[in-house]
Amino acid sequence: MILLILLVVLAVVLLAAAVYATIQKDLLYAVLATGVVSLALSVFFYLLQAPDVAITEAAIGIALTTIIFIITIRNTTRDEDKYSEDMINRFKTEKE
């Protein structure tokens, strides 16, 4: 019974973090949310008695991918709002 409740809570956290990652405009917060998704998946796999898959998901999904994305975002400019507004204005002027 406790395992079922834990799986449901993990599924809710997984879905909430995935939705947050897709609607977030700041890239750094979106990458951190995908790290939370990977963490929830890793715990999910461990509770479903697949420890080898859980360790692989933790190593690749949480650690490696998240760190590479954060380093990449840190080395580039973070002007998501400026570029999205420019693209919207350009699209509006092309339609007119």
C-alpha distances in whole Angstrom, upper triangle without the diagonal:
4,5,5,6,9,10,11,13,14,15,17,19,20,21,23,24,26,27,29,30,32,33,34,38,38,38,37,34,33,33,31,28,28,28,25,24,24,22,19,20,20,17,16,18,17,13,14,16,19,21,24,24,22,25,27,26,26,29,31,29,28,31,34,34,33,36,38,38,38,41,43,42,44,47,47,48,45,47,45,46,49,49,47,49,52,51,50,54,55,53,55,58,58,57,60
4,5,5,6,9,10,11,12,14,15,16,18,20,21,22,24,26,27,28,30,32,32,36,36,36,34,31,31,31,28,26,26,25,22,21,22,20,17,18,18,15,14,16,15,11,13,15,18,19,23,22,20,23,25,24,23,27,28,26,26,29,31,31,31,33,36,35,35,39,40,39,41,44,45,46,43,45,42,44,47,47,45,48,50,49,49,52,54,52,54,57,57,56,59
4,5,5,6,9,10,10,12,14,15,16,18,20,21,22,24,25,27,29,30,31,35,35,34,32,30,29,29,26,24,24,23,20,19,19,17,14,15,15,12,10,13,12,8,10,12,15,16,19,19,17,20,22,20,20,24,25,24,23,26,29,29,28,31,33,33,33,36,38,37,39,42,43,44,41,43,41,42,46,45,43,46,49,47,47,51,52,50,52,55,55,54,57
4,5,5,6,9,10,10,12,14,15,17,18,20,21,23,24,26,27,29,30,34,34,33,32,30,28,28,27,24,24,23,20,19,20,18,15,15,16,13,11,14,14,10,11,14,16,18,21,20,18,22,23,21,22,26,26,24,24,27,30,29,29,32,34,33,34,37,38,38,39,42,43,44,41,43,40,41,45,44,42,45,48,46,45,49,50,48,50,53,53,52,55
4,5,5,6,9,10,11,12,14,15,17,18,20,21,22,24,26,27,28,32,32,32,31,28,27,27,25,22,23,22,19,18,19,18,14,16,17,14,12,15,15,12,13,16,19,20,23,22,19,23,25,22,22,26,27,24,24,27,30,29,28,31,34,33,33,36,37,36,38,41,42,42,39,41,38,39,43,43,41,43,46,45,44,48,49,47,49,52,52,51,54
4,5,5,6,9,10,10,12,14,15,16,18,20,21,22,24,26,26,30,30,29,28,25,25,24,22,20,20,19,16,15,16,14,11,13,13,10,9,12,12,9,11,14,16,17,20,19,16,19,21,19,19,22,23,21,20,23,26,26,25,28,30,29,30,33,34,34,35,38,39,40,37,39,36,38,41,41,39,42,44,43,43,46,48,46,48,51,51,50,53
4,5,5,6,9,10,10,12,14,15,16,18,20,21,23,24,25,29,29,28,27,25,23,23,22,19,19,18,15,14,15,13,10,10,12,9,7,10,11,8,9,12,14,16,18,17,15,18,20,17,17,21,22,19,19,23,25,24,24,27,29,28,29,32,33,33,34,37,38,39,36,38,35,37,40,40,38,40,43,41,41,45,46,44,46,49,49,48,51
4,5,5,6,9,10,11,12,14,15,17,18,20,21,23,24,28,28,28,27,24,23,23,22,19,19,19,16,14,16,15,11,12,15,12,10,13,14,12,13,16,18,19,22,20,18,21,22,20,20,24,24,21,21,25,27,26,25,28,30,29,30,33,34,33,35,38,38,38,36,37,34,35,39,38,36,39,42,40,39,43,44,43,44,47,47,46,49
4,5,5,6,9,10,11,12,14,15,16,18,20,21,22,26,26,26,25,22,21,21,19,16,17,17,13,13,15,13,10,12,14,11,10,14,15,12,14,17,19,19,22,20,18,21,22,19,19,23,23,20,19,23,25,24,23,26,29,27,27,31,32,31,32,36,36,36,33,35,32,33,37,37,35,37,40,39,38,42,43,42,43,47,47,46,49
4,5,5,6,9,10,10,12,14,15,16,18,20,21,24,24,24,23,20,19,19,17,14,14,14,11,10,11,10,6,8,10,8,7,11,12,10,12,15,16,16,19,17,14,17,18,15,15,19,19,16,16,19,22,21,20,23,25,24,24,28,29,28,30,33,33,34,31,33,30,32,35,35,33,36,38,37,37,40,42,40,42,45,45,45,48
4,5,5,6,8,10,10,12,14,15,17,18,20,23,24,23,23,20,18,19,18,14,14,15,12,10,12,12,8,9,12,10,8,12,14,12,13,16,17,18,20,17,15,19,19,16,17,20,20,17,17,21,23,21,21,24,26,24,25,29,29,28,30,33,33,34,31,33,30,31,35,34,32,34,37,35,35,39,40,38,40,43,43,42,45
4,5,5,6,9,10,11,12,14,16,17,18,22,22,22,22,19,17,19,17,14,14,15,12,11,14,13,10,11,14,13,12,15,17,15,16,20,20,21,23,21,18,21,22,19,19,23,22,19,18,22,24,23,21,25,27,25,25,29,29,28,30,33,33,33,30,31,28,29,33,32,30,33,35,34,33,37,38,37,38,42,42,41,44
4,6,5,6,8,10,10,12,14,15,16,20,20,20,19,16,15,16,14,10,11,12,8,8,11,10,7,10,12,11,11,14,16,15,17,20,20,20,22,19,17,19,20,17,16,20,20,16,15,19,21,20,18,21,23,22,22,25,26,25,27,30,30,30,27,29,26,27,31,31,29,31,34,33,32,36,37,36,38,41,41,41,43
4,6,5,6,9,10,11,13,15,15,19,19,18,18,15,13,14,13,9,9,10,8,5,8,9,6,7,11,11,9,12,15,14,15,18,18,18,20,17,15,17,18,14,14,18,17,14,13,17,19,17,16,20,21,20,20,24,24,23,26,28,28,29,26,28,25,26,30,29,27,30,33,31,31,35,36,34,36,40,39,39,42
4,6,5,6,8,10,11,12,14,18,19,18,19,16,14,15,14,11,11,13,10,8,11,12,10,11,14,14,13,15,18,17,18,21,21,22,23,20,18,21,21,17,18,21,20,16,16,20,22,19,18,22,23,21,22,25,25,24,27,29,29,29,26,27,24,25,29,28,26,28,31,29,29,33,34,32,34,37,37,36,39
4,5,5,6,9,10,11,12,16,17,17,17,13,12,14,13,9,11,13,10,9,13,13,11,13,16,16,15,18,20,19,20,24,23,24,25,22,20,23,23,19,19,22,21,17,17,20,22,20,18,21,23,21,21,25,25,23,25,28,28,27,24,25,22,23,27,27,24,27,30,28,28,31,33,31,33,36,36,36,38
4,5,5,6,9,10,10,14,14,14,14,10,9,10,9,5,7,9,7,6,10,10,9,11,14,14,14,17,19,19,20,23,22,22,23,20,18,20,20,16,16,19,18,14,13,17,19,16,14,18,19,17,17,21,21,19,22,25,24,24,21,23,20,21,25,25,23,25,28,27,27,30,32,31,32,35,36,35,38
4,5,5,6,9,10,13,14,14,14,12,9,10,11,7,7,10,9,6,10,12,11,11,14,16,15,17,20,20,20,23,22,23,23,20,18,20,20,16,17,19,17,14,14,17,18,16,14,18,19,16,17,21,21,19,22,25,24,24,21,22,19,21,24,23,21,24,27,25,25,29,30,28,30,33,33,33,36
4,5,5,6,8,12,14,14,15,12,10,12,13,9,10,13,12,10,14,15,14,15,18,19,18,20,23,23,23,26,25,26,27,24,22,24,23,20,20,23,21,17,17,21,22,19,17,21,22,18,19,23,22,20,23,26,25,24,21,22,19,19,23,22,20,22,25,23,23,27,28,26,28,31,31,31,34
4,5,5,6,10,11,11,12,9,7,10,10,7,9,12,10,10,14,15,14,16,19,19,19,22,24,24,25,28,27,27,28,25,23,24,24,20,20,22,21,17,17,20,21,18,16,19,20,17,17,21,20,18,21,23,22,22,19,19,16,17,21,21,18,21,24,23,22,26,27,26,28,31,31,31,34
4,6,5,9,9,9,10,7,4,7,8,5,6,10,10,9,12,14,14,15,17,19,19,21,23,24,25,27,26,26,26,23,21,23,22,18,18,20,18,14,14,17,18,15,13,16,17,13,14,18,17,15,18,20,19,19,16,17,14,16,19,19,17,20,22,21,21,25,26,25,27,30,30,30,33
4,6,8,10,10,12,10,7,10,12,9,9,13,13,12,14,17,17,17,20,22,21,23,26,26,26,29,28,28,28,25,24,25,24,20,21,23,20,17,17,20,20,17,15,19,19,15,16,20,18,16,20,22,20,20,17,17,14,15,19,17,15,18,20,19,19,22,23,22,24,27,27,27,30
4,6,9,10,12,10,8,12,13,11,12,15,15,14,17,19,19,20,23,24,24,26,28,29,29,32,31,31,31,28,27,28,27,23,24,26,23,20,20,23,23,20,18,21,21,17,18,21,20,18,20,23,21,20,17,16,13,13,17,16,14,16,19,18,17,21,22,21,22,26,26,26,28
4,6,7,9,7,6,9,11,9,11,14,14,14,17,19,19,20,23,24,24,26,28,29,30,33,31,31,31,28,26,28,27,23,23,24,23,19,19,21,21,18,16,18,19,15,15,19,18,15,17,20,18,17,13,14,11,11,15,15,13,15,18,18,17,21,22,22,23,26,27,27,29
4,6,9,8,7,11,12,12,13,16,17,17,20,21,22,23,26,27,27,29,31,32,33,36,34,34,34,31,29,30,29,25,25,26,24,21,21,22,22,19,17,19,19,15,15,18,16,13,16,18,16,14,10,10,7,7,11,11,9,12,15,14,15,17,19,19,21,23,24,25,27
4,6,6,6,9,10,11,13,15,16,17,19,20,21,23,25,26,27,29,31,32,33,35,34,33,33,30,28,29,27,24,24,24,23,20,19,20,20,17,15,16,16,13,12,15,14,10,12,15,13,12,8,9,7,8,12,12,11,14,16,16,17,20,21,22,23,26,27,28,30
4,6,5,6,9,10,11,12,14,15,17,18,20,21,23,25,25,27,29,30,31,33,31,30,30,27,26,26,24,21,21,21,19,17,16,17,17,14,12,13,13,9,9,12,10,7,10,13,11,11,8,10,8,11,13,13,13,16,17,17,19,21,22,22,25,27,27,29,31
4,5,5,6,9,10,11,13,14,15,17,19,20,21,23,24,26,27,29,30,32,30,29,29,26,24,24,23,20,19,20,18,16,14,15,15,13,10,11,12,8,7,10,10,7,9,12,11,12,9,12,11,13,16,16,16,19,21,21,22,25,26,26,28,30,31,32,35
4,5,5,6,9,10,11,12,14,15,16,18,20,21,22,24,26,27,29,30,29,28,28,26,23,24,23,20,19,20,19,16,14,16,17,14,11,13,14,11,10,13,14,11,12,16,15,15,12,14,12,14,17,17,17,19,22,22,22,25,27,27,29,31,32,33,35
4,5,5,6,9,10,11,12,14,15,17,18,20,21,23,24,26,27,29,27,27,27,24,22,23,22,18,18,19,17,14,13,15,16,13,10,13,14,10,10,14,13,11,14,16,15,16,13,14,12,14,17,17,16,19,21,20,21,24,25,25,27,30,30,31,33
4,5,5,6,9,10,11,12,14,15,16,19,20,21,23,24,26,27,25,24,24,21,20,20,19,15,15,16,14,11,10,12,12,9,6,9,10,7,7,11,11,9,12,15,14,15,13,16,14,17,19,19,18,22,23,23,24,27,28,27,30,32,32,33,36
4,5,5,6,9,10,10,12,14,15,17,18,20,21,23,24,26,24,23,23,21,19,19,18,15,14,15,14,11,9,11,12,11,7,10,12,9,8,12,13,12,13,16,17,18,15,18,16,18,22,21,21,24,26,25,26,29,30,30,32,35,35,36,39
4,5,5,6,9,10,11,12,14,15,16,18,20,21,22,25,23,23,23,20,18,19,19,15,14,16,15,12,10,13,15,12,10,13,14,12,12,16,16,14,16,20,19,20,17,19,17,19,22,22,21,24,26,25,26,29,30,30,32,34,35,35,38
4,5,5,6,9,10,10,12,14,15,16,18,20,21,23,21,20,20,17,16,17,16,12,12,14,12,8,8,11,12,9,8,11,13,10,11,15,15,14,17,19,19,20,18,20,18,20,23,23,21,25,27,25,26,30,30,30,32,35,35,35,38
4,5,5,6,9,10,10,12,14,15,17,18,20,21,19,18,19,16,14,14,14,10,9,11,10,7,5,8,10,8,6,9,12,10,11,14,15,15,16,19,20,21,19,22,20,23,26,25,24,28,29,28,30,33,33,33,35,38,38,39,42
4,5,5,6,8,10,11,12,14,15,17,18,20,19,18,19,17,14,15,15,12,10,13,13,9,8,11,13,12,10,13,15,14,14,17,19,18,19,22,23,24,21,24,22,24,27,27,26,29,31,30,31,34,35,34,36,39,39,40,43
4,5,5,6,9,10,10,12,14,15,16,19,17,17,18,15,13,14,14,10,10,13,12,9,8,12,14,12,11,14,16,15,16,19,20,19,21,24,24,25,23,25,22,24,28,27,26,29,31,30,30,34,34,33,36,39,38,38,41
4,5,5,6,9,10,10,12,14,15,17,15,14,14,12,10,11,10,7,7,10,9,5,6,9,11,10,9,13,14,14,15,18,19,19,21,23,24,26,24,26,24,27,30,29,28,31,33,31,32,36,36,35,38,41,40,41,44
4,5,5,6,8,10,11,12,14,16,14,13,14,12,9,10,11,8,6,10,11,8,6,10,12,12,11,14,16,16,16,19,21,21,22,25,26,27,25,28,26,28,31,31,30,33,35,34,35,38,39,38,40,43,43,43,47
4,5,5,6,9,10,11,12,14,14,14,15,13,10,12,13,10,9,13,13,10,10,13,16,15,14,17,19,19,19,22,24,23,25,28,28,30,27,30,27,29,33,32,31,34,36,35,35,39,40,38,40,44,43,43,46
4,5,5,6,9,10,10,12,11,11,13,10,8,10,11,7,8,12,12,9,10,13,15,14,14,17,19,19,20,23,24,24,26,28,29,30,28,31,28,30,34,33,31,35,37,35,36,39,40,38,41,44,43,43,46
4,5,5,6,9,10,11,9,9,10,8,4,7,8,6,6,9,10,9,9,12,14,14,14,17,19,19,20,23,24,24,26,28,29,31,30,32,30,32,36,35,34,37,39,37,38,42,42,41,44,46,46,46,49
4,5,5,6,9,10,10,9,12,10,7,9,11,9,9,12,14,12,11,14,17,17,17,19,22,22,22,25,27,27,28,31,32,34,32,34,32,34,37,37,36,39,41,40,40,44,44,43,46,49,48,48,51
4,5,5,6,9,9,10,12,10,8,11,13,10,11,15,15,13,14,17,19,19,19,22,24,23,24,27,28,28,30,33,33,35,33,35,33,35,38,37,36,39,41,39,40,43,44,43,45,48,47,47,50
4,5,5,6,5,7,9,7,5,9,10,9,10,13,14,13,14,16,18,18,19,22,23,23,25,27,28,29,31,33,34,36,34,36,34,36,40,38,37,40,42,41,41,45,45,44,46,49,49,48,52
4,5,5,5,5,8,8,5,8,11,10,10,13,15,14,15,17,19,20,20,22,24,25,26,28,30,30,32,34,36,37,36,38,36,39,42,41,40,43,45,43,44,48,48,47,49,52,52,52,55
4,5,7,8,12,11,9,12,14,13,14,17,18,17,17,20,22,23,23,25,27,28,28,31,33,33,34,37,38,40,38,40,38,40,43,42,41,44,46,45,45,49,49,48,50,53,53,52,56
4,6,8,11,10,9,13,14,14,15,18,19,18,19,21,23,23,24,27,28,28,30,32,33,34,36,38,39,41,39,41,39,41,44,43,41,44,47,45,45,49,49,48,50,53,52,52,55
4,6,9,9,9,12,14,14,15,17,19,18,19,21,23,24,25,27,29,29,31,33,34,35,37,39,40,42,40,43,41,43,46,45,44,47,49,47,48,51,52,50,53,56,55,55,58
4,6,6,6,9,10,11,12,14,16,16,17,19,20,21,22,24,26,27,28,30,31,33,34,36,37,40,38,41,39,41,44,43,42,45,47,45,46,49,49,48,51,54,53,53,56
4,5,5,6,9,10,10,12,14,15,15,17,18,20,21,22,24,25,27,29,30,31,33,35,36,38,37,40,38,41,44,42,42,45,47,45,46,50,50,49,51,54,53,54,57
4,5,5,6,9,10,11,12,14,15,16,17,18,20,21,23,24,26,27,29,30,32,33,35,37,36,39,37,40,43,42,41,45,46,44,45,49,49,48,51,53,52,53,56
4,6,5,6,8,10,10,11,13,14,15,16,18,20,21,22,24,26,26,28,30,31,33,35,34,36,34,37,40,39,38,41,43,41,42,46,46,44,47,50,49,49,53
4,5,5,6,9,10,10,11,13,14,15,16,18,20,21,22,24,26,27,28,30,32,34,32,35,33,36,39,38,37,40,42,40,41,45,45,44,47,49,49,49,52
4,5,5,6,9,10,10,11,12,14,15,17,18,20,21,23,24,26,27,29,31,33,32,35,33,36,39,38,37,41,42,41,42,46,46,45,48,50,50,50,54
4,5,5,6,8,9,10,11,12,14,15,16,18,20,21,22,24,26,27,29,31,30,33,32,35,37,36,35,39,40,39,40,44,43,43,46,48,47,48,51
4,6,5,5,7,9,10,10,12,14,15,16,18,20,21,22,24,26,27,29,28,31,29,32,34,33,32,36,37,36,37,41,41,40,43,45,44,45,48
4,6,6,5,7,9,10,11,12,14,15,16,18,20,21,22,24,26,28,27,30,29,31,34,33,33,36,38,36,38,41,41,41,43,46,46,46,49
4,6,6,5,6,9,10,11,12,14,16,17,19,20,21,23,25,27,27,30,29,32,34,33,33,37,38,37,38,42,42,41,44,46,46,47,50
4,6,6,5,6,8,10,10,12,14,15,16,18,20,21,23,25,25,28,26,30,32,30,30,34,35,34,36,39,38,38,41,43,42,43,47
4,6,6,5,7,9,11,11,13,15,16,17,19,21,22,24,23,26,24,27,30,28,28,31,33,31,33,36,36,36,38,41,40,41,44
4,6,6,6,8,10,11,12,14,16,16,18,20,21,23,22,25,24,27,29,28,28,32,33,32,33,37,37,37,39,42,41,42,45
4,6,6,6,9,10,11,12,14,16,16,18,20,23,22,25,24,28,30,29,29,33,34,33,35,38,38,38,41,43,43,44,47
4,6,5,6,9,10,11,12,14,15,17,19,22,21,25,24,27,29,28,28,32,33,32,34,37,37,37,40,42,41,42,45
4,6,5,6,9,10,11,12,14,16,17,19,19,22,21,24,26,25,25,29,29,28,30,33,33,33,36,38,37,39,42
4,6,5,6,9,10,11,12,14,16,18,17,20,19,22,24,23,24,27,28,27,29,32,32,32,35,37,37,38,41
4,5,5,6,9,10,10,12,14,17,17,20,20,23,25,24,25,28,29,29,31,34,34,34,37,39,39,40,43
4,6,5,6,9,10,11,13,16,16,19,19,22,24,23,24,27,28,27,29,32,32,32,35,37,36,38,41
4,5,5,6,8,10,11,13,13,16,15,19,21,19,20,23,24,24,26,28,28,29,32,33,33,35,38
4,5,5,6,9,10,12,12,15,15,18,20,20,20,24,24,24,27,29,29,30,33,34,34,36,39
4,6,5,6,9,12,12,16,17,20,21,20,22,25,25,26,28,30,30,31,34,35,35,37,40
4,5,5,6,10,11,14,14,18,19,18,19,22,23,22,25,27,27,28,31,32,32,34,37
4,5,5,7,7,11,11,15,16,15,17,20,20,20,23,25,25,26,29,30,30,32,35
4,6,7,8,12,13,16,17,17,19,22,22,23,25,27,27,29,31,32,33,35,37
4,7,9,12,14,17,18,17,20,22,22,23,25,27,27,28,31,32,32,35,37
4,6,9,11,14,14,13,16,18,18,19,22,23,23,25,27,28,28,31,33
4,6,9,11,11,11,14,16,15,17,19,20,21,23,25,26,26,29,31
4,6,8,9,10,12,14,14,16,18,19,20,22,24,25,26,28,30
4,6,5,6,9,10,11,12,14,16,16,18,20,21,23,25,26
4,6,5,6,9,10,11,12,14,15,16,18,20,21,23,25
4,6,5,6,9,10,11,12,14,15,16,18,20,21,23
4,6,5,6,9,10,11,12,14,15,17,18,20,22
4,5,5,6,9,10,10,12,14,15,16,18,20
4,5,5,6,9,10,11,12,14,15,17,19
4,5,5,6,8,10,11,12,14,15,17
4,5,5,6,9,10,11,12,14,16
4,5,5,6,9,10,10,12,14
4,5,5,6,9,10,11,13
4,5,5,6,9,10,11
4,5,5,6,9,10
4,6,5,6,9
4,5,5,6
4,5,5
4,5
4
